[in-house]
């Protein structure tokens, strides 16, 4: 391969690498980009599924409404590592576990395919209350994040 072709191949690889990194950066957003700090939610229901993925884990639950019907919610938490450090793991969030989540609703409020919220803390049936959010994301200082007290 000639020196010119090597330089072009290197430039193409650099551009593709930058594009891939930009996509990852876009996926990890600040709180205010998607959630409304003036729209608190209190969700009660059973866990239906948990996605242990980066950059944010998602807890899916069937929220029991005041009229007895249920609404599907997707609650964004911190990274899987953040949740593990808080004491939340695959065994504590099994499908069927009844939980209470305090958080903030997404700005779009469309609820398609499910309502979305950013979770601040989760309360388990035994009364344990654990922080489930991400620190330093711009979420309201609501006392849930011990590092912000």
N, C-alpha and C positions, 0 to 999 in steps of 0.2 A: 504494500500500500504506500502511496506517495505521501510526502509530508503534508501536502495540501489536503488530501483525503483524510488523513489522520486528524488534522485541525478541524475539518468540517464535522467529522464523526464526534470529536470531543465537544464541539459547540452544540450539536444536536443533543448529545447526552446531557449536557448542562441545562439546556432549555427544558427537556423532558423532566429532569430532576426538580427543577424549580417549579414547574407546573404541578407535579405531584405533591410537593411540599405545600404549595398554595392551597390545594384542595383540602389537605389535612388541617391547615390553619383555619380555613373557612368553617370546617365542621366544629371546631371548638370555639364557641362564641361567648361573649359577655352576657351576663344575666339580662341586661336591658335590651339586648338585641331581639330577644324572643319573649320575655316574660314581663308582666305588669306588676310592679311593686305596690300598686294601689288596688290590686285585686286579690286579696288573700282568699285562700280556700281551706276548708277543713273537710277532709275526705275520710269516710269510714266504710270499710268493706273488706272483702276477701281478696288476697293476692291471686291473680289468675296466671301470671307469668312474670319472670324476671329475665332481663337481658343483661348479662354481665359483659358489657362491651366498653371499649374506650372510644371517645374520651369521656362519656357519661354512661352510667348504668341506667336502665329504665325499669321501673316497677309498674306493672300493669295491675289494676285492681278494679273490681266491680263495686263502685260507690253506691251505697244504699241511700236513696233520696228520701225526703220527708214523707212522700206518699207511698213508700214501700217499693217503688220501682228501682231498677239499678241503671247506672250509667257507666260506661267504660271510660276509664281514665288512664293515661300514661303519665307517670311521674318521673321526672328526670332527677337523678341523684348525682353524687360525685362520681369519681372514677371508681372502678372496683376496688382498687387499693385504698382509696379514701374510706369507702364503706367498711372494708375489713378492719382498718385501724380504728374505726368508730365502734366496732363490735357487731357489725351487720355482715352475715355471710349466707352462703347458699342454704344452710340449715335453718336460719332464723327467718328467711323469706320464702318458704316453700309455698307452692300453690295451695290455697285453702286457708292459709293463716289470716286471721282477722287482724287488721291493723288500723291505726288512725294516722293520717298524714296531714301535717300542717305545711302549707306552702303558698305559692302564688301562681295564678292562672296565666296561660299564654296570652299574648296580646291579640291574636287572631280570634279567639273565642268561638271558632267554627265547630269544634268538636267532631271533626271528620278526619280519620275514621274513629278517633276517640278524642275526648277532651284532654288537653295537655296542661301540666303544671310543673313547676320547679319545686321539688320537695325540700323543706328546711329541716324538719324532724319527723321521726316516726315513733309511735307508741305501740308497744307490743301488748298482747293479752295479759302478761304478767306485770304490766305497769312500767316496764323499762322504757325510757324515752331517750332516743339516740339521734344525734345530728346526722343527717344524710345528704347534706348539700356540699357544695364546693366552696372553699374559702377564697376570698379575694376576687369574686366574680362580679361584684357590684350589686349583689342582692341587698335588700334593706337590712340594716343592722337591727335585727329583731330579737336578739338574745340567744338564738339557736346555735350560733357559731361561737364556741368558747374562745377562739383566738381573737375575736373582735370585742371582747368584754373589757 
